[in-house]
Amino acid sequence: MQGLGVTTIMVAVQCLEVGLNTIVKAATTKGMSKFVFIVYSNVVAFCFLLVSTFIYRRKRASSSITSPIVRRIFLLSLISCSEQTLMYTGIGYSSPTLASAMVDLTPAFTFIVAVLSRMEKLDLKLQSSQAKSIGTVVSILGALTVTLYKGMPLTSESDSLQNIVIDENFLSQQSDWLLGGFLLSAASFCLSLVFIIKTWIIKDYPEELTVTTISCGFVVILSSIVAIVAETSLEAWVVKPDMELIAILYSAFFVVSLRSIVHIWACRKRGPVYVAMFTPLGMVIALVMGIIFLGTPFILEVCQLHMIHHLVSPLKSKVGGWITHSDALAVTRDW
């Protein structure tokens, strides 16, 4: 029952995260600076977490924090800030759908880093280890496929293939697509490091809310430095009361605060690989939301994503429940 609860919460958080990618894409398209967005969303989240931590710690005694833990949290914040910057910059160059596809690399990266850091045991004599290894290779090959090849649009605003015209604008988008894929893959690697470091911290200091609050405070400082250097115009710091404000508040409460707490809690309960294996669920959600809310054309690359997804689904189920809840629970018992 407890495992089912963790799985359900992780799926819900993944839906919230994909929703943010779509909202951020819509807001940045209207002119919102991605760097300013990261600062404001983390500032709002930090204020909320600070109040929550004060109320929580007032009712119960918590263990004192040490200097080594603070240094680990700062490292976590540095990588988390890098991940957010790379992710939203990559989305700006590509699309939320590609972002969710590239985030599918996170389980592979996390598994590799976990093995290297001895958080995960690799025994190729076991079927579970063999499946994880094969799934890692397939995930990387799939990510390379969707990044290096962006096909012709299959739907347009008039829903007719006869209106498709290959022009310089369409061809120039290929370089942006490649750059976006590279940035998103780098963000996925940083995200895998985030899961590993969170597990490293929470094993020695089991205070999820405190760790999240301190980390968010460090991210505010680091992201502010990046934004001041990147955005010299004062107009970029003015938040419009439309999609920009919605994106900031949504990110602050549901992603930076809630998602971070849930992830570090799940890392303590199940480990980093378990948390990372839920990221592939975002691809289908992002595809649907991108078409509905952004009017994103349905292109050939998306068809390839679905083909890869359906071919690899049985393997992913054996790897650790990347597809179904029941398979996740069955494999995590063996882990």
For each residue, the residues with C-beta under 8 A, 3 or more apart:
1: 4 5
2: 5 6
3: 6 7 270 328 329 332 333
4: 1 7 8 325 329
5: 1 2 8 9
6: 2 3 9 10 266 269 270
7: 3 4 10 11 321 325 328 329
8: 4 5 11 12 325
9: 5 6 12 13 262 266
10: 6 7 13 14 262 266 275 278
11: 7 8 14 15 278 281 325
12: 8 9 15 16
13: 9 10 16 17 258 259 262 263 278
14: 10 11 17 18 278 279 281 282 285
15: 11 12 18 19 281 282 285
16: 12 13 19 20 254 255 258 259
17: 13 14 20 21 255 259 282
18: 14 15 21 22 96 100 282 285 286 289
19: 15 16 22 23 250 254 285 289
20: 16 17 23 24 247 250 251 254 255
21: 17 18 24 25 91 96 99 100 282 286
22: 18 19 25 26 96 286 289 290 293 294
23: 19 20 26 27 243 246 247 250
24: 20 21 27 28 34 37 88 91 96 247 251
25: 21 22 28 29 91 92 95 96 290 294
26: 22 23 29 30 243 247 293 294
27: 23 24 30 32 37 243 244 246 247
28: 24 25 31 32 33 34 37 88 91 92
29: 25 26 294
30: 26 27 240 242 243 244
31: 28
32: 27 28 36 37 240 243 244 247
33: 28 36 37 227 230 231 236 237
34: 24 28 37 38 85 88 89 92
35: 38 39 85 223 226 227 230 231 236
36: 32 33 39 40 227 231 236 237 239
37: 24 27 28 32 33 34 40 41 88 244 247 248 251
38: 34 35 41 42 81 84 85 88 223 226 227
39: 35 36 42 43 220 223 224 227
40: 36 37 43 44 239 248 252
41: 37 38 44 45 247 248 251 252 255 256
42: 38 39 45 46 216 219 220 223 252 256
43: 39 40 46 47 220 252
44: 40 41 47 48 248 249 252 253
45: 41 42 48 49 216 251 252 253 256 257
46: 42 43 49 50 213 216 217 220
47: 43 44 50 51
48: 44 45 51 52 252 253 257
49: 45 46 52 53 209 212 213 216 257
50: 46 47 53 54 213 217
51: 47 48 54 55
52: 48 49 55 56 209 213 257
53: 49 50 56 57 209 210 213
54: 50 51 57 58
55: 51 52 58 59
56: 52 53 59 60 209
57: 53 54 60 62 210
58: 54 55
59: 55 56
60: 56 57
61:
62: 57 207 210
63: 205 206 207
64:
65: 69 70 205 207 210 214
66: 69 70 205
67: 70 71
68: 71 72
69: 65 66 72 73 201 204 205
70: 65 66 67 73 74 214
71: 67 68 74 75
72: 68 69 75 76 197 200 201
73: 69 70 76 77 201 211 214 215 218
74: 70 71 77 78 218
75: 71 72 78 79 197
76: 72 73 79 80 194 197 198 201 211 215
77: 73 74 80 81 214 215 216 217 218 219 222
78: 74 75 81 82 218 222
79: 75 76 82 83 190 193 194 197
80: 76 77 83 84 190 194 215 219
81: 38 77 78 84 85 218 219 222 223 226
82: 78 79 85 86 187 190
83: 79 80 86 87 187 190 191 194
84: 38 80 81 87 88 187 219 223
85: 34 35 38 81 82 88 89 223 226
86: 82 83 89 90 183 184 186 187 190
87: 83 84 90 91 99 183 184 187 191
88: 24 28 34 37 38 84 85 91 92
89: 34 85 86 92 93 183
90: 86 87 93 94 98 99 102 179 180 181 182 183 184 186 187
91: 21 24 25 28 87 88 94 95 96 99 180 184
92: 25 28 34 88 89 180
93: 89 90 176 177 179 180 183
94: 90 91 98 99 176 177 180 181 184
95: 25 91 98 99 180 290 294 296
96: 18 21 22 24 25 91 99 100 286 289 290 294 296
97: 100 101 283 286 287 290 296 302 305
98: 90 94 95 101 102 146 147 177 180 181 184 301
99: 21 87 90 91 94 95 96 102 103 184 286
100: 18 21 96 97 103 104 282 283 285 286 287
101: 97 98 104 142 143 146 283 305
102: 90 98 99 105 143 146 147 181 184 185 187 188
103: 99 100 106 184 187 188 191 279 280 282
104: 100 101 107 108 139 142 143 188 279 280 283
105: 102 108 109 139 140 143 185 188 189
106: 103 109 110 188 191 192 195 276 279
107: 104 110 111 135 136 139 273 276 277 279 280 319 320 322
108: 104 105 111 112 135 136 137 139 140
109: 105 106 112 113 188 189 191 192 276
110: 106 107 113 114 192 195 196 272 273 275 276
111: 107 108 114 115 120 132 136 273 276
112: 108 109 115 116 136 192
113: 109 110 116 117 192 193 196
114: 110 111 117 119 120 196 271 272 273
115: 111 112 118 119 120 121 122
116: 112 113
117: 113 114 196
118: 115 121
119: 114 115 196 199 271 272 273
120: 111 114 115 271 273
121: 115 118 129
122: 115 129 132 133
123: 126 129
124: 129 130 133
125: 129
126: 123 129 130
127: 130 131 318
128: 131 132 318 319 320 331 334 335
129: 121 122 123 124 125 126 132 133
130: 124 126 127 133 134
131: 127 128 134 135 315 318 319
132: 111 122 128 129 135 136 319 320
133: 122 124 129 130 136 137
134: 130 131 137 138 315
135: 107 108 131 132 138 139 312 315 316 319 322
136: 107 108 111 112 132 133 139 140
137: 108 133 134 140 141
138: 134 135 141 142 308 312 315
139: 104 105 107 108 135 136 142 143 312
140: 105 108 136 137 143 144
141: 137 138 144 145
142: 101 104 138 139 145 146 305 308 312
143: 101 102 104 105 139 140 146 147 181 185
144: 140 141 147 148
145: 141 142 148 149 304 308
146: 98 101 102 142 143 149 150 181 301 304 305 308
147: 98 102 143 144 177 178 181 182 185
148: 144 145 178 181
149: 145 146 301 304
150: 146 173 174 177 299 300 301
151: 154 299 300 301 303 304
152: 164 166 299 300
153: 156 164 297 298 299 300
154: 151 161 297 298 299 300 302 303
155: 159 297 298
156: 153 159 160 161 163 164 297
157: 163 295
158: 163
159: 155 156
160: 156 163
161: 154 156 164
162:
163: 156 157 158 160
164: 152 153 156 161
165: 170
166: 152 170 171
167: 170 171
168: 171 172
169: 172 173
170: 165 166 167 173
171: 166 167 168 174
172: 168 169 175 176
173: 150 169 170 176 177
174: 150 171 177 178
175: 172 178 179
176: 93 94 172 173 179 180
177: 93 94 98 147 150 173 174 180 181
178: 147 148 174 175 181 182
179: 90 93 175 176 182 183
180: 90 91 92 93 94 95 98 176 177 183 184
181: 90 94 98 102 143 146 147 148 177 178 184 185
182: 90 147 178 179 185 186
183: 86 87 89 90 93 179 180 186 187
184: 86 87 90 91 94 98 99 102 103 180 181 187 188
185: 102 105 143 147 181 182 188 189
186: 86 90 182 183 189 190
187: 82 83 84 86 87 90 102 103 183 184 190 191
188: 102 103 104 105 106 109 184 185 191 192
189: 105 109 185 186 192 193
190: 79 80 82 83 86 186 187 193 194
191: 83 87 103 106 109 187 188 194 195 276 279
192: 106 109 110 112 113 188 189 195 196 272 276
193: 79 113 189 190 196 197
194: 76 79 80 83 190 191 197 198 263
195: 106 110 191 192 198 199 263 267 272 275 276
196: 110 113 114 117 119 192 193 199 200 272
197: 72 75 76 79 193 194 200 201
198: 76 194 195 201 202 211 263 264 267 272
199: 119 195 196 202 203 267 268 271 272
200: 72 196 197 203 204
201: 69 72 73 76 197 198 204 205 211 264
202: 198 199 205 206 208 211 264 267 268
203: 199 200 206 268
204: 69 200 201
205: 63 65 66 69 201 202 210 211
206: 63 202 203 268
207: 62 63 65 210 211
208: 202 211 212 261 264 265 268
209: 49 52 53 56 212 213 261
210: 53 57 62 65 205 207 213 214
211: 73 76 198 201 202 205 207 208 214 215 264
212: 49 208 209 215 216 257 260 261 264
213: 46 49 50 52 53 209 210 216 217
214: 65 70 73 77 210 211 217 218
215: 73 76 77 80 211 212 218 219 260
216: 42 45 46 49 77 212 213 219 220 256 257 260
217: 46 50 77 213 214 220 221
218: 73 74 77 78 81 214 215 221 222
219: 42 77 80 81 84 215 216 222 223
220: 39 42 43 46 216 217 223 224
221: 217 218 224 225
222: 77 78 81 218 219 225 226
223: 35 38 39 42 81 84 85 219 220 226 227
224: 39 220 221 227 228
225: 221 222 228 229
226: 35 38 81 85 222 223 229 230
227: 33 35 36 38 39 223 224 230 231
228: 224 225 231
229: 225 226
230: 33 35 226 227
231: 33 35 36 227 228 236 237
232:
233: 236
234: 237 238
235: 238
236: 33 35 36 231 233
237: 33 36 231 234
238: 234 235
239: 36 40 244 245 248
240: 30 32 243 244 245
241: 244 245
242: 30 245 246
243: 23 26 27 30 32 240 246 247
244: 27 30 32 37 239 240 241 247 248
245: 239 240 241 242 248 249
246: 23 27 242 243 249 250
247: 20 23 24 26 27 32 37 41 243 244 250 251
248: 37 40 41 44 239 244 245 251 252
249: 44 245 246 252 253
250: 19 20 23 246 247 253 254 255
251: 20 24 37 41 45 247 248 254 255 256
252: 40 41 42 43 44 45 48 248 249 255 256 257
253: 44 45 48 249 250 256 257 258
254: 16 19 20 250 251 257 258 259
255: 16 17 20 41 250 251 252 258 259 260
256: 41 42 45 216 251 252 253 259 260
257: 45 48 49 52 212 216 252 253 254 260 261
258: 13 16 253 254 255 261 262
259: 13 16 17 254 255 256 262 263
260: 212 215 216 255 256 257 263 264
261: 208 209 212 257 258 264 265
262: 9 10 13 258 259 265 266
263: 13 194 195 198 259 260 266 267 275
264: 198 201 202 208 211 212 260 261 267 268
265: 208 261 262 268 269
266: 6 9 10 262 263 269 270 274 275
267: 195 198 199 202 263 264 270 271 272 275
268: 199 202 203 206 208 264 265
269: 6 265 266 274
270: 3 6 266 267 274 275 332 335
271: 114 119 120 199 267 274 275 335
272: 110 114 119 192 195 196 198 199 267 275 276
273: 107 110 111 114 119 120 276 277 320 335
274: 266 269 270 271 277 320 328 332 335
275: 10 110 195 263 266 267 270 271 272 278
276: 106 107 109 110 111 191 192 195 272 273 279
277: 107 273 274 280 319 320 321 322 328
278: 10 11 13 14 275 281 322
279: 14 103 104 106 107 191 276 282
280: 103 104 107 277 283 309 316 322 323
281: 11 14 15 278 284 285 322
282: 14 15 17 18 21 100 103 279 285 286
283: 97 100 101 104 280 286 287 305 309
284: 281 287 288 309
285: 14 15 18 19 100 281 282 288 289
286: 18 21 22 96 97 99 100 282 283 289 290
287: 97 100 283 284 290 291 302 305
288: 284 285 291 292
289: 18 19 22 96 285 286 292 293 294
290: 22 25 95 96 97 286 287 293 294 296
291: 287 288 294 295 296 298
292: 288 289
293: 22 26 289 290
294: 22 25 26 29 95 96 289 290 291
295: 157 291
296: 95 96 97 290 291
297: 153 154 155 156
298: 153 154 155 291 302
299: 150 151 152 153 154 302 303
300: 150 151 152 153 154 303 304
301: 98 146 149 150 151 304 305
302: 97 154 287 298 299 305 306
303: 151 154 299 300 306 307
304: 145 146 149 151 300 301 307 308
305: 97 101 142 146 283 287 301 302 308 309
306: 302 303 309 310
307: 303 304 310 311
308: 138 142 145 146 304 305 311 312
309: 280 283 284 305 306 312 313
310: 306 307 313
311: 307 308
312: 135 138 139 142 308 309 315 316
313: 309 310 316 317 323
314: 317 318
315: 131 134 135 138 312 318 319
316: 135 280 312 313 319 320 322 323
317: 313 314 321 322 323 324 327
318: 127 128 131 314 315 327 331
319: 107 128 131 132 135 277 315 316 322 331
320: 107 128 132 273 274 277 316 327 328 331 332 335
321: 7 277 317 324 325 326 327 328 329 330 331 332
322: 107 135 277 278 280 281 316 317 319 328
323: 280 313 316 317 327
324: 317 321 327 328
325: 4 7 8 11 321 328 329
326: 321 329 330
327: 317 318 320 321 323 324 330 331
328: 3 7 274 277 320 321 322 324 325 331 332
329: 3 4 7 321 325 326 332 333
330: 321 326 327 333 334
331: 128 318 319 320 321 327 328 334 335
332: 3 270 274 320 321 328 329 335
333: 3 329 330
334: 128 330 331
335: 128 270 271 273 274 320 331 332
